[in-house]
């Protein structure tokens, strides 16, 4: 049963010539990669295009993965660099760390989201929408920590920063997320918790 | 911890301490201190629950789902591709070391030769740090010598030899594939 194989076993099979085994890795990580690319790119079309590009790049460079880190850490490093390269190429407007800009963006979409929230009334939807109000950097580090199952050291490797800087960045991101929830979803948070 | 100590007001930097406690990365002694503060200090307890709520909400967030054809699209694309050889397979460390040795030898050779040609006189240069007047050095004569020319030719031949070995190695690997 191939699905029971761990990442390194699958990689060994792919390197040995079993190209179809790579589909297992794609299935296993597509949601993580897509969620991360969506934190950068905002539109689902761009995010999906870049996510596919990431998996193609990973396949091409698979022989360079030596197992020194977790496969997911290596994969997310490629996600990070591919997204940055894509943004540079397309010169897309990214969310800046400037809080004022983030609040402006938040205010403009807040009313639409509230209507949506009443319908969905779910914890998951609220959290995901609150994350969308954050800057790319904040959303990325929160996703890596909570959903990507990465330690602070691994996040530091992915973002090419010091572990302590990753810790500080995560702390700030959580503080800003809390502020967003208190500002835009205070009632919903009370209902849900 | 005394009762007096548990009355410590919650300050800005303490939030990081609470996050570390929630993430389970506090040291054992710090963990004990925080636990005592949470038991005895209402302000700390309220703040802890506030942060814990955010933590739990984040844990409950879900991953985004790409289109149904995602895996198929990737597999269709890679069907036309081949895995690139590992970087380490075509960058031979011996070649890199050889090039390094080549340049180090070149530099050391020139330095040794240069110093051997200088007439160092520590006594007559009391006003200068160096025992030689650099303005009066005739640099051209260092490069107009049979030994220097021979040394440079040997280095060039060694460099070409290393380059040839590197290219032959690459050609061999390519034909093997």
Interface residues (C-beta under 8 A of the other chain):
Chain A: X14 X15 X19 X20 X22 X23 X26 X27 X30 X31 X32 X34 X35 X38 X47 X48 X51 X52 X55 X56 X59 X60 X61 X62 X63 X64 X123 X124 X126 X127 X128 X131 X142 X146 X147 X152 X167 X170 X171 X174 X175 X177 X178 X181 X189 X192 X193
Chain B: X15 X16 X19 X25 X50 X51 X53 X54 X55 X56 X57 X58 X59 X60 X61 X62 X63 X64 X65 X66 X67 X70 X71 X73 X74 X75 X77 X78 X79 X81 X83 X84 X85 X86 X87 X88 X89
